[in-house]
Amino acid sequence: MNPEFSKLKHEERTDSEAELKSDQESQQQAKQEFAGVDEMLRFDSQQNPVPAEVAERLNRSIAAEPKPERSWLKKLLGSK
């Protein structure tokens, strides 16, 4: 048998083994279950950072919101 041919076969096997491992890892990640939507969104936010432009717009939007009025209880008790 030609040594180059057997080397190619070995490399092909190694490549397919790496692809199989990669597929198994991605399937394991895809199979992750979450107790609720909140948990899923937290996990997703850890995996995908918010783009700087979006974060900047969000911060500006939050800053533009009016300040909430004092609660009726604080008004009644006179606390600041």
PyMOL commands that set and color helices and strands:
alter all, ss='L'
color gray80, all
select helices_A, chain A and resi 3-30+37-47+52-64+72-77
alter helices_A, ss='H'
color red, helices_A
deselect
rebuild
show_as cartoon
